[in-house]
Amino acid sequence: MTACTPNGSTNLSGSGKRAGFPRSARLLRHADFERVYQQGRRHFAAHMTVFYLRRAQGERFRVGFTVGRVLGGAVERNRMKRRLREAVRQYWMDASTPADVVINPKKSLLKAEFRELLQEVERAFAIIQQKLAIESERRS
């Protein structure tokens, strides 16, 4: 049996550099999360609820995660965040629509296959981009 990284590569040693999110691509402030919750829209999926809000043109796509204590202990919550972060990292460059996105996982995320999680994140981002594109056409 061979070990693989989430992107399918068998090179586990890595280059020493982490392929993470730049700070500019993350939601960091409590006020930003609150604005998305209060003014944004929702997309429900099997393993997560995704909140999103359009940003001003010229702004970047930003993502944040909230994992409440009700979903488990620190180990489980951190595992959920790591899995979500990796799934989002693989698709966030494809997200050209300027939006703030907050992902709230459900307990079922812990038992879901990573491929299933990838598909769910990809589908959620596609739906968000489609809905925001329709919304901007209506405004024009």
GROMACS elastic network, one bead per residue, 0.5 to 0.9 nm:
[ bonds ]
;  ai    aj funct       b0    kb
    2    10     6  0.74409   500
    3     9     6  0.87342   500
    3    10     6  0.62540   500
    3    11     6  0.87152   500
    3    12     6  0.78020   500
    4     7     6  0.77123   500
    4     8     6  0.54724   500
    4     9     6  0.55542   500
    4    11     6  0.74049   500
    4    12     6  0.71961   500
    5     8     6  0.53076   500
    5     9     6  0.53689   500
    5    10     6  0.62329   500
    5    11     6  0.74055   500
    5    12     6  0.66450   500
    6     9     6  0.74527   500
    6    86     6  0.79541   500
    6    87     6  0.86317   500
    6   114     6  0.79371   500
    6   115     6  0.87673   500
    7    10     6  0.89931   500
    7    90     6  0.83055   500
    9    12     6  0.76616   500
   10    13     6  0.89524   500
   11    14     6  0.62744   500
   13    16     6  0.77804   500
   14    17     6  0.72850   500
   14    18     6  0.83558   500
   15    18     6  0.80298   500
   17    20     6  0.89342   500
   19    89     6  0.81713   500
   20    85     6  0.83506   500
   20    86     6  0.81603   500
   20    89     6  0.69391   500
   21    24     6  0.79570   500
   21    25     6  0.61079   500
   21    26     6  0.69597   500
   21    85     6  0.85250   500
   21    89     6  0.69027   500
   22    25     6  0.54846   500
   22    26     6  0.70766   500
   23    26     6  0.53904   500
   23    27     6  0.81163   500
   23    28     6  0.81706   500
   24    27     6  0.79698   500
   24    60     6  0.76678   500
   24    61     6  0.87141   500
   24    62     6  0.71934   500
   25    60     6  0.68821   500
   25    61     6  0.62342   500
   25    63     6  0.63432   500
   25    64     6  0.88282   500
   25    92     6  0.87330   500
   26    61     6  0.83549   500
   26    64     6  0.57559   500
   26   100     6  0.87066   500
   27    30     6  0.84146   500
   27    32     6  0.66503   500
   27    33     6  0.70864   500
   27    62     6  0.57965   500
   27    63     6  0.54469   500
   27    65     6  0.81779   500
   27   100     6  0.73668   500
   27   101     6  0.80429   500
   27   102     6  0.79609   500
   28    31     6  0.87352   500
   28    32     6  0.73083   500
   28    33     6  0.79506   500
   28    63     6  0.89194   500
   28    64     6  0.71187   500
   29    32     6  0.53615   500
   29    33     6  0.67478   500
   29    34     6  0.89090   500
   30    33     6  0.51994   500
   30    34     6  0.62302   500
   30    35     6  0.86636   500
   31    34     6  0.50613   500
   31    35     6  0.61095   500
   31    36     6  0.87125   500
   32    35     6  0.51332   500
   32    36     6  0.63711   500
   32    37     6  0.87352   500
   32   100     6  0.82002   500
   33    36     6  0.52676   500
   33    37     6  0.62848   500
   33    38     6  0.87043   500
   33    64     6  0.76298   500
   33    66     6  0.89872   500
   33   100     6  0.85477   500
   33   101     6  0.86350   500
   33   102     6  0.70055   500
   34    37     6  0.50640   500
   34    38     6  0.60322   500
   34    39     6  0.83455   500
   35    38     6  0.52350   500
   35    39     6  0.56988   500
   35    40     6  0.72569   500
   35    53     6  0.82576   500
   36    39     6  0.55057   500
   36    41     6  0.78286   500
   36    51     6  0.65519   500
   36    52     6  0.60422   500
   36    53     6  0.55723   500
   36    54     6  0.89349   500
   36   100     6  0.68410   500
   36   101     6  0.73000   500
   36   102     6  0.72404   500
   37    40     6  0.56803   500
   37    41     6  0.77119   500
   37    42     6  0.86084   500
   37    51     6  0.65160   500
   37    52     6  0.79067   500
   37    53     6  0.84927   500
   37   102     6  0.81136   500
   38    41     6  0.85100   500
   39    52     6  0.87384   500
   39    53     6  0.69607   500
   40    51     6  0.62969   500
   40    52     6  0.52333   500
   40    54     6  0.77281   500
   40   100     6  0.88031   500
   40   101     6  0.89484   500
   41    50     6  0.83695   500
   41    51     6  0.56227   500
   41    52     6  0.54799   500
   41    53     6  0.64495   500
   42    49     6  0.69231   500
   42    50     6  0.56375   500
   42    52     6  0.63835   500
   43    48     6  0.86326   500
   43    49     6  0.58804   500
   43    50     6  0.50425   500
   43    51     6  0.63591   500
   43    52     6  0.80646   500
   43   124     6  0.71477   500
   43   127     6  0.82208   500
   43   128     6  0.78426   500
   44    47     6  0.84341   500
   44    48     6  0.65254   500
   44    50     6  0.63272   500
   44    51     6  0.87168   500
   44   124     6  0.84883   500
   45    48     6  0.52756   500
   45    49     6  0.58670   500
   45    50     6  0.77316   500
   45   120     6  0.71056   500
   45   121     6  0.89646   500
   45   124     6  0.76142   500
   46    49     6  0.81047   500
   46   106     6  0.80297   500
   46   108     6  0.80326   500
   46   109     6  0.85116   500
   46   120     6  0.79045   500
   47   104     6  0.87951   500
   47   105     6  0.59406   500
   47   106     6  0.51600   500
   47   107     6  0.73908   500
   47   108     6  0.57152   500
   47   109     6  0.51072   500
   47   110     6  0.88773   500
   47   112     6  0.78310   500
   47   117     6  0.76712   500
   47   120     6  0.79177   500
   48   103     6  0.66758   500
   48   104     6  0.55089   500
   48   106     6  0.51710   500
   48   107     6  0.86933   500
   48   108     6  0.85695   500
   48   109     6  0.74295   500
   48   120     6  0.85487   500
   48   121     6  0.89383   500
   49   102     6  0.83976   500
   49   103     6  0.59929   500
   49   104     6  0.51753   500
   49   105     6  0.63210   500
   49   106     6  0.75737   500
   50   101     6  0.68135   500
   50   102     6  0.58124   500
   50   104     6  0.62582   500
   50   105     6  0.84143   500
   50   124     6  0.74373   500
   51   100     6  0.82185   500
   51   101     6  0.56377   500
   51   102     6  0.50806   500
   51   103     6  0.63703   500
   51   104     6  0.80249   500
   52    99     6  0.65938   500
   52   100     6  0.55541   500
   52   102     6  0.63581   500
   52   103     6  0.86935   500
   52   128     6  0.73528   500
   53    98     6  0.87672   500
   53    99     6  0.54658   500
   53   100     6  0.52885   500
   53   101     6  0.66501   500
   53   132     6  0.85259   500
   54    57     6  0.87720   500
   54    97     6  0.78848   500
   54    98     6  0.61076   500
   54   100     6  0.64160   500
   54   101     6  0.88388   500
   54   132     6  0.69126   500
   55    58     6  0.84078   500
   55    59     6  0.63525   500
   55    60     6  0.78698   500
   55    61     6  0.80617   500
   55    97     6  0.84455   500
   55    98     6  0.52158   500
   55   100     6  0.66136   500
   56    59     6  0.57270   500
   56    60     6  0.87794   500
   56    98     6  0.68242   500
   56    99     6  0.81246   500
   57    60     6  0.84633   500
   57    97     6  0.85454   500
   57    98     6  0.64649   500
   58    98     6  0.71129   500
   59    97     6  0.87805   500
   59    98     6  0.54935   500
   59    99     6  0.78755   500
   60    96     6  0.79843   500
   60    97     6  0.77593   500
   60    98     6  0.50608   500
   60    99     6  0.69606   500
   60   100     6  0.83768   500
   61    92     6  0.76787   500
   61    93     6  0.86601   500
   61    95     6  0.67492   500
   61    96     6  0.70275   500
   61    97     6  0.64977   500
   61   100     6  0.60031   500
   61   101     6  0.77984   500
   62    92     6  0.85409   500
   62    98     6  0.78603   500
   62    99     6  0.63498   500
   62   101     6  0.61456   500
   62   102     6  0.85619   500
   63    88     6  0.82822   500
   63    92     6  0.84560   500
   63    99     6  0.84366   500
   63   100     6  0.59678   500
   63   102     6  0.58006   500
   63   103     6  0.76283   500
   64    85     6  0.89615   500
   64   100     6  0.79585   500
   64   101     6  0.62455   500
   64   103     6  0.63524   500
   64   104     6  0.89287   500
   65    81     6  0.69149   500
   65    84     6  0.80928   500
   65    85     6  0.82214   500
   65   101     6  0.84607   500
   65   102     6  0.54904   500
   65   104     6  0.61521   500
   65   105     6  0.81640   500
   66    81     6  0.81714   500
   66   102     6  0.71764   500
   66   103     6  0.64223   500
   66   104     6  0.53101   500
   66   105     6  0.75825   500
   67    70     6  0.82943   500
   67    71     6  0.69350   500
   67    77     6  0.60787   500
   67    78     6  0.83432   500
   67    80     6  0.77258   500
   67    81     6  0.73453   500
   67   103     6  0.85737   500
   67   104     6  0.61596   500
   67   105     6  0.65497   500
   67   106     6  0.85537   500
   68    71     6  0.58574   500
   68    72     6  0.79402   500
   68    77     6  0.76265   500
   68   104     6  0.84609   500
   68   105     6  0.89793   500
   69    72     6  0.56750   500
   69    73     6  0.66188   500
   69    74     6  0.78179   500
   69    77     6  0.75469   500
   70    73     6  0.81865   500
   70   107     6  0.89010   500
   71    76     6  0.76144   500
   71    77     6  0.67403   500
   71   105     6  0.85247   500
   71   106     6  0.72632   500
   71   107     6  0.56781   500
   72    75     6  0.77745   500
   72    76     6  0.56364   500
   72    77     6  0.61234   500
   72   107     6  0.81069   500
   73    76     6  0.54895   500
   73    77     6  0.62102   500
   73    78     6  0.85972   500
   74    77     6  0.51010   500
   74    78     6  0.59400   500
   74    79     6  0.84121   500
   75    78     6  0.52851   500
   75    79     6  0.61307   500
   75    80     6  0.86956   500
   76    79     6  0.50458   500
   76    80     6  0.62392   500
   76    81     6  0.87355   500
   76   110     6  0.75171   500
   77    80     6  0.51199   500
   77    81     6  0.63268   500
   77    82     6  0.87121   500
   78    81     6  0.50428   500
   78    82     6  0.61222   500
   78    83     6  0.85944   500
   79    82     6  0.51241   500
   79    83     6  0.61635   500
   79    84     6  0.85434   500
   79   110     6  0.77219   500
   80    83     6  0.52549   500
   80    84     6  0.60999   500
   80    85     6  0.84465   500
   80   105     6  0.73797   500
   80   107     6  0.88909   500
   80   109     6  0.69001   500
   80   110     6  0.64136   500
   81    84     6  0.51267   500
   81    85     6  0.58607   500
   81    86     6  0.85118   500
   81   105     6  0.85140   500
   82    85     6  0.50888   500
   82    86     6  0.61897   500
   82    87     6  0.86171   500
   83    86     6  0.53025   500
   83    87     6  0.62301   500
   83    88     6  0.86394   500
   83   109     6  0.88431   500
   83   110     6  0.88042   500
   83   114     6  0.75519   500
   83   117     6  0.82631   500
   84    87     6  0.50677   500
   84    88     6  0.60169   500
   84    89     6  0.83515   500
   84   103     6  0.83820   500
   84   105     6  0.82849   500
   84   109     6  0.89765   500
   84   117     6  0.77358   500
   84   118     6  0.85334   500
   84   121     6  0.83249   500
   85    88     6  0.51966   500
   85    89     6  0.59065   500
   85    90     6  0.87330   500
   86    90     6  0.64674   500
   86   118     6  0.87756   500
   87    90     6  0.54971   500
   87    91     6  0.70073   500
   87    92     6  0.88371   500
   87   114     6  0.79574   500
   87   115     6  0.88424   500
   87   117     6  0.68672   500
   87   118     6  0.52414   500
   87   119     6  0.87643   500
   87   121     6  0.67243   500
   87   122     6  0.84222   500
   88    91     6  0.53010   500
   88    92     6  0.56461   500
   88   118     6  0.77203   500
   88   121     6  0.65302   500
   88   122     6  0.80136   500
   89    92     6  0.54742   500
   89    93     6  0.76421   500
   90    93     6  0.74381   500
   90    94     6  0.86111   500
   90   118     6  0.82078   500
   90   122     6  0.89219   500
   91    94     6  0.54945   500
   91    95     6  0.70014   500
   91   118     6  0.85034   500
   91   121     6  0.77802   500
   91   122     6  0.64663   500
   91   125     6  0.80548   500
   92    95     6  0.51985   500
   92    96     6  0.84092   500
   92   122     6  0.89207   500
   92   125     6  0.82205   500
   93    96     6  0.72676   500
   94   125     6  0.87376   500
   95    98     6  0.79362   500
   95    99     6  0.88342   500
   95   125     6  0.69079   500
   95   126     6  0.80348   500
   95   129     6  0.73313   500
   96    99     6  0.87798   500
   96   129     6  0.78950   500
   97   128     6  0.85954   500
   97   129     6  0.60005   500
   97   132     6  0.76168   500
   97   133     6  0.79835   500
   98   129     6  0.89719   500
   99   128     6  0.88256   500
   99   129     6  0.87381   500
   99   132     6  0.86151   500
  105   108     6  0.80707   500
  105   109     6  0.64105   500
  106   109     6  0.57242   500
  106   110     6  0.83377   500
  107   110     6  0.62388   500
  107   111     6  0.81323   500
  108   111     6  0.56191   500
  108   112     6  0.64124   500
  109   112     6  0.51174   500
  109   113     6  0.83148   500
  109   117     6  0.76626   500
  110   113     6  0.84084   500
  112   115     6  0.83836   500
  112   116     6  0.65590   500
  112   117     6  0.67432   500
  113   116     6  0.52438   500
  113   117     6  0.64427   500
  113   118     6  0.88315   500
  114   118     6  0.61786   500
  114   119     6  0.86788   500
  115   118     6  0.50006   500
  115   119     6  0.62698   500
  115   120     6  0.86155   500
  116   119     6  0.51672   500
  116   120     6  0.62032   500
  116   121     6  0.87159   500
  117   120     6  0.50430   500
  117   121     6  0.61879   500
  117   122     6  0.85439   500
  118   121     6  0.52400   500
  118   122     6  0.61075   500
  118   123     6  0.85458   500
  119   122     6  0.50898   500
  119   123     6  0.60270   500
  119   124     6  0.84902   500
  120   123     6  0.51367   500
  120   124     6  0.60480   500
  120   125     6  0.86170   500
  121   124     6  0.50587   500
  121   125     6  0.61598   500
  121   126     6  0.85552   500
  122   125     6  0.52672   500
  122   126     6  0.61992   500
  122   127     6  0.86930   500
  123   126     6  0.50616   500
  123   127     6  0.61512   500
  123   128     6  0.85626   500
  124   127     6  0.51644   500
  124   128     6  0.61126   500
  124   129     6  0.86282   500
  125   128     6  0.50482   500
  125   129     6  0.61406   500
  125   130     6  0.85257   500
  126   129     6  0.52162   500
  126   130     6  0.61310   500
  126   131     6  0.86525   500
  127   130     6  0.50041   500
  127   131     6  0.60501   500
  127   132     6  0.84677   500
  128   131     6  0.52264   500
  128   132     6  0.60405   500
  128   133     6  0.84205   500
  129   132     6  0.52177   500
  129   133     6  0.59959   500
  129   134     6  0.86300   500
  130   133     6  0.51428   500
  130   134     6  0.62991   500
  130   135     6  0.86540   500
  131   134     6  0.51615   500
  131   135     6  0.61456   500
  131   136     6  0.86847   500
  132   136     6  0.61308   500
  132   137     6  0.86056   500
  133   136     6  0.51894   500
  133   137     6  0.62733   500
  133   138     6  0.87745   500
  134   137     6  0.51214   500
  134   138     6  0.63794   500
  134   139     6  0.88520   500
  135   138     6  0.52184   500
  135   139     6  0.65047   500
  135   140     6  0.89687   500
  136   139     6  0.50782   500
  136   140     6  0.64052   500
  137   140     6  0.51906   500
